[in-house]
Amino acid sequence: MLSRTADHLFWMSRYMERAENTARMLDVNYQTSLLPQSADMAEQGWRGLLSISELTSSFSQRGQPVTARNVMDFMVRDENNLSSIWSCLRAARENARAVRGTLTTEVWETQNQTWLEFNRLLKEGAFERDPGAFFEWVKFRSHLSRGVTVGTMLMDEALHFIRIGTFLERADNTARLLDVKYHALTGGDYFAPPGNVKEHQEIDFYHWSAILRSVSGFEIYRKVYRNVIQPSKVAELLILRPDMPRSLAACMNEVVANLQQVANQQSAETLRRAGRLQSDLKYGRIDEILMTGLHAFLTQFLDRVNDLGAGIGRDFLVPIAA
């Protein structure tokens, strides 16, 4: 496969997954903001969302206060924000258009229709009328795109690069979400006893429930642990459980499996690093991770995922110099 084609497929899937992840985070923050809370706590939630996406400085350049409406508008349809849903869906569609001959008709039409329908909904004011329903639509279109891709495309290199892009992006997002939210809700001290226990438990329940719902993990948590929501168990579910679709372990299993299918003569080191990261998650224990520091673990994980993405780009996506 031409590296140019692989590059378009890889980034098409990453941008589609990023649009879904952004919709998930915005949706859970929007729903949480409707709960009884102080203005400072509400603002902290939106600042945390900007921090997750590394958009704090970009948003500050707008000169607007950090409010629900301003942040959502910035992350949904700001054309100057390269991480907005508008920018992601546009980039996904343009990458798909560049390799239409490699995609099935169903995959291309799904990507194209998503972009056209998204703009129509924005013009009709669907986002302002019901943000929650709008975010659900974005998630549904991402699910549809992924399902059509797996259900109609030949299981060759094209599909493998699409899957690699999807799960690299998902791993990055899950790690960012867990790091920022875990730190914000525990104040950086994961074992500190709460002051007002009853109030602390109520806040914990709603906010940890929201985090789980943002990764479609609430029902899964109940099924796996059959217990009250505990921060350490949430971390374990989202980091180490290979049967949780959006966990770091599940994402790395998919990345390694698909990398093995497209391996070439120069990708041995990239595959080794991916396999080592996969092994660290496979044999890791949540108590060890928490004792050594969750923030440090997730920061290192993000660095390793970024390094892995660079390696994939170097080995497969950038034309080899003569």
JOKAMO-V657607 format. One record per pair of residues at least 12 apart in sequence whose ideal C-beta (glycine too) atoms are under 10 Angstrom apart, sorted by the first residue. I is the first residue (numbers start at 1). J is the second residue. Records with the same first field share a line. If there is no record, write none. Layout:
BEGIN
I: J + J
END
This chain:
BEGIN
1: 102 + 156 + 157 + 158 + 160 + 161 + 262 + 316
2: 99 + 102 + 319
3: 313 + 315 + 316 + 317 + 318 + 319 + 320
4: 98 + 99 + 317 + 318 + 319
5: 98 + 99 + 101 + 102 + 157 + 158 + 161 + 317
6: 99 + 102 + 157 + 158 + 160 + 161 + 162 + 164 + 165 + 262 + 312 + 313 + 316 + 317 + 318
7: 95 + 98 + 99 + 161 + 165 + 313 + 316 + 317 + 318 + 319
8: 94 + 95 + 96 + 97 + 98 + 99 + 100 + 102 + 103 + 158 + 161 + 317
9: 95 + 96 + 98 + 99 + 102 + 103 + 149 + 153 + 157 + 158 + 159 + 160 + 161 + 162 + 163 + 164 + 165 + 317
10: 95 + 160 + 161 + 162 + 163 + 164 + 165 + 166 + 168 + 169 + 309 + 312 + 313 + 316 + 317
11: 91 + 92 + 94 + 95 + 96 + 98 + 161 + 162 + 165 + 169 + 313 + 317
12: 91 + 92 + 93 + 94 + 95 + 96 + 97 + 98 + 99 + 103 + 107 + 111 + 145 + 149 + 161 + 162 + 165 + 166
13: 92 + 95 + 96 + 145 + 146 + 149 + 159 + 161 + 162 + 163 + 164 + 165 + 166 + 167 + 168 + 169 + 170
14: 88 + 91 + 92 + 95 + 162 + 164 + 165 + 166 + 167 + 168 + 169 + 170 + 172 + 309
15: 82 + 83 + 87 + 88 + 89 + 90 + 91 + 92 + 93 + 94 + 95 + 96 + 111 + 165 + 169
16: 88 + 89 + 91 + 92 + 93 + 95 + 96 + 110 + 111 + 114 + 141 + 142 + 145 + 146 + 149 + 162 + 165 + 166 + 169
17: 88 + 92 + 142 + 145 + 146 + 165 + 166 + 167 + 168 + 169 + 170 + 172 + 173
18: 53 + 82 + 83 + 84 + 85 + 87 + 88 + 89 + 91 + 92 + 142 + 165 + 166 + 169 + 170 + 172 + 173
19: 76 + 83 + 84 + 85 + 86 + 87 + 88 + 89 + 90 + 91 + 92 + 114 + 118 + 138 + 139 + 141 + 142 + 145 + 169
20: 85 + 88 + 135 + 138 + 139 + 140 + 141 + 142 + 143 + 145 + 146 + 166 + 169 + 170 + 173
21: 52 + 53 + 83 + 85 + 88 + 139 + 142 + 169 + 170 + 172 + 173 + 174 + 176 + 177 + 214 + 215 + 246
22: 49 + 52 + 53 + 75 + 76 + 83 + 84 + 85 + 87 + 88 + 135 + 138 + 173
23: 75 + 76 + 85 + 88 + 131 + 134 + 135 + 136 + 137 + 138 + 139 + 140 + 141 + 142 + 214
24: 135 + 136 + 138 + 139 + 142 + 173 + 177 + 213 + 214 + 215 + 216 + 246
25: 48 + 49 + 52 + 53 + 75 + 135 + 173 + 176 + 177 + 180 + 181 + 211 + 214 + 215
26: 46 + 49 + 53 + 68 + 71 + 72 + 75 + 76 + 85 + 131 + 132 + 134 + 135 + 138 + 214
27: 72 + 131 + 132 + 133 + 134 + 135 + 136 + 138 + 139 + 210 + 213 + 214
28: 45 + 49 + 135 + 177 + 181 + 207 + 209 + 210 + 211 + 212 + 213 + 214 + 215
29: 42 + 45 + 46 + 48 + 49 + 52 + 68 + 71 + 72 + 75 + 181 + 210 + 214
30: 45 + 46 + 49 + 68 + 71 + 72 + 131 + 132 + 134 + 135 + 210
31: 131 + 132 + 135 + 206 + 209 + 210 + 213 + 214
32: 45 + 46 + 206 + 207 + 209 + 210 + 211 + 213 + 214
33: 45 + 46 + 67 + 68 + 71 + 72
34: 68 + 132
35: 202 + 203 + 206 + 207 + 210
36: 202 + 206
37: 203 + 206 + 207
39: 67
41: 184 + 203 + 207
42: 66 + 67 + 68
43: 65 + 66 + 67 + 68 + 71
44: 66 + 184
45: 66 + 68 + 71 + 181 + 184 + 207 + 210
46: 59 + 65 + 66 + 67 + 68 + 69 + 70 + 71 + 72 + 75
47: 59 + 66 + 71 + 180 + 184
48: 177 + 180 + 181 + 183 + 184 + 185
49: 66 + 68 + 71 + 72 + 75 + 177 + 180 + 181
50: 66 + 71 + 74 + 75 + 180
51: 176 + 179 + 180 + 183 + 184
52: 173 + 175 + 176 + 177 + 178 + 179 + 180 + 181 + 184
53: 75 + 81 + 83 + 84 + 173 + 176 + 177 + 180
54: 83 + 176
55: 71 + 74 + 75 + 78 + 81 + 82 + 83 + 84
58: 74 + 78 + 80 + 81 + 82 + 83 + 84
59: 71 + 74 + 75 + 78 + 81
61: 80
62: 74 + 78 + 80 + 81
68: 131
69: 128 + 131
72: 85 + 127 + 128 + 131 + 134 + 135
73: 127 + 128
75: 87
76: 118 + 122 + 127 + 131 + 134 + 135 + 138
77: 118 + 119 + 122 + 127
85: 118 + 122 + 127 + 134 + 135 + 138
86: 115 + 118 + 119 + 122
88: 138 + 142
89: 111 + 114 + 115 + 116 + 117 + 118 + 119 + 138 + 141 + 142
90: 115 + 118 + 119
91: 115
92: 111 + 114 + 115 + 142 + 145
93: 108 + 111 + 112 + 113 + 114 + 115 + 116 + 118
94: 111 + 115
95: 111 + 165
96: 108 + 109 + 110 + 111 + 112 + 114 + 115 + 145
97: 111 + 112 + 115
99: 158
100: 112
102: 153 + 154 + 156 + 157 + 158 + 159 + 161 + 162
103: 148 + 149 + 152 + 153 + 158 + 162
104: 148 + 149 + 151 + 152 + 153 + 154 + 158
105: 148 + 152
106: 144 + 145 + 147 + 148 + 149 + 151 + 152 + 153
107: 145 + 146 + 148 + 149 + 150 + 151 + 152 + 153 + 158 + 162
108: 148
109: 148
110: 141 + 144 + 145 + 146 + 147 + 148 + 149 + 152
111: 141 + 144 + 145 + 148 + 149
113: 141 + 144 + 145
114: 137 + 138 + 140 + 141 + 142 + 144 + 145
115: 141
117: 137 + 141
118: 134 + 137 + 138 + 141
121: 133 + 134 + 137 + 138
122: 134
139: 216
142: 166
145: 162 + 166
146: 162 + 163 + 166
149: 162 + 163 + 166
150: 162 + 163
155: 261
156: 261 + 262
157: 258 + 261 + 262 + 316
158: 262
159: 258 + 261 + 262
160: 257 + 258 + 259 + 260 + 261 + 262 + 316
161: 258 + 259 + 261 + 262 + 312 + 316 + 317
162: 258
163: 254 + 255 + 257 + 258 + 259 + 261 + 262
164: 254 + 255 + 256 + 257 + 258 + 259 + 261 + 262 + 274 + 308 + 309 + 312 + 316
165: 255 + 258 + 309 + 312 + 317
166: 251 + 254 + 255 + 258
167: 245 + 246 + 250 + 251 + 252 + 253 + 254 + 255 + 256 + 257 + 258
168: 251 + 252 + 254 + 255 + 258 + 274 + 305 + 306 + 308 + 309 + 312
169: 251 + 305 + 309
170: 215 + 245 + 246 + 247 + 248 + 250 + 251 + 254 + 255
171: 246 + 247 + 248 + 249 + 250 + 251 + 252 + 254 + 255 + 277 + 281 + 301 + 302 + 304 + 305 + 308 + 309
172: 248 + 251 + 301 + 302 + 305 + 306 + 308 + 309
173: 214 + 215 + 246 + 251
174: 214 + 215 + 217 + 238 + 239 + 244 + 246 + 247 + 248 + 250 + 251 + 298 + 301
175: 238 + 239 + 248 + 251 + 297 + 298 + 299 + 300 + 301 + 302 + 304 + 305
176: 298 + 301 + 302
177: 211 + 214 + 215 + 238 + 246 + 298
178: 211 + 215 + 234 + 235 + 237 + 238 + 239 + 247 + 248 + 294 + 295 + 298 + 301
179: 235 + 294 + 295 + 296 + 297 + 298 + 299 + 301 + 302
180: 295 + 298
181: 207 + 208 + 210 + 211 + 214 + 231 + 234
182: 208 + 211 + 231 + 232 + 234 + 235 + 238 + 290 + 294 + 295 + 298
183: 294 + 295 + 298
184: 207
185: 200 + 203 + 204 + 207 + 208 + 211 + 231 + 234
186: 204 + 231 + 294
188: 293 + 294 + 295
190: 231 + 232 + 235 + 290 + 291 + 293 + 294 + 295
191: 231 + 232 + 290 + 291
201: 228 + 229
204: 228 + 229 + 230 + 231
205: 228 + 229
206: 229
207: 229 + 231
208: 221 + 228 + 229 + 230 + 231 + 233 + 234
209: 221 + 229 + 234
211: 229 + 231 + 234 + 238
212: 229 + 234 + 237 + 238
214: 246
215: 234 + 237 + 238 + 244 + 245 + 246 + 247
216: 244 + 245 + 246
217: 234 + 237 + 238 + 241 + 244 + 245 + 246 + 247
220: 237 + 241 + 243 + 244 + 245 + 246 + 247
221: 233 + 234 + 236 + 237 + 238 + 241 + 244
224: 236 + 237 + 241 + 243 + 244
225: 237
231: 290 + 294
232: 286 + 287 + 289 + 290 + 294
233: 286
234: 286
235: 286 + 289 + 290 + 294 + 297 + 298
236: 284 + 285 + 286 + 287 + 289 + 290
237: 286
238: 250
239: 281 + 284 + 286 + 289 + 294 + 297 + 298 + 301
240: 280 + 281 + 282 + 283 + 284 + 285 + 286 + 289
241: 281 + 286
242: 278 + 281 + 282
247: 281
248: 277 + 278 + 280 + 281 + 284 + 297 + 298 + 301 + 305
249: 277 + 278 + 280 + 281 + 282 + 284
250: 281
251: 278 + 281 + 305
252: 274 + 275 + 277 + 278 + 279 + 280 + 281 + 282 + 301 + 304 + 305 + 308
253: 278 + 281 + 282
254: 278
255: 271 + 274 + 275 + 277 + 278 + 305 + 308 + 309 + 312
256: 271 + 274 + 275 + 276 + 277 + 278 + 279 + 308
257: 274 + 278
258: 274
259: 271 + 274 + 275 + 278 + 308 + 311 + 312 + 315 + 316
260: 274 + 275
262: 312 + 315 + 316
263: 315 + 316
264: 315 + 316 + 320
265: 315
266: 311 + 314 + 315 + 316 + 320
267: 311 + 312 + 314 + 315 + 316
268: 315
269: 311 + 314 + 315
270: 307 + 308 + 309 + 310 + 311 + 312 + 313 + 314 + 315 + 316
271: 308 + 311 + 312 + 315
272: 311
273: 304 + 307 + 308 + 311
274: 304 + 305 + 307 + 308 + 311 + 312
276: 304
277: 300 + 301 + 304 + 305 + 307 + 308
280: 297 + 300 + 301 + 304
281: 301
284: 297
END
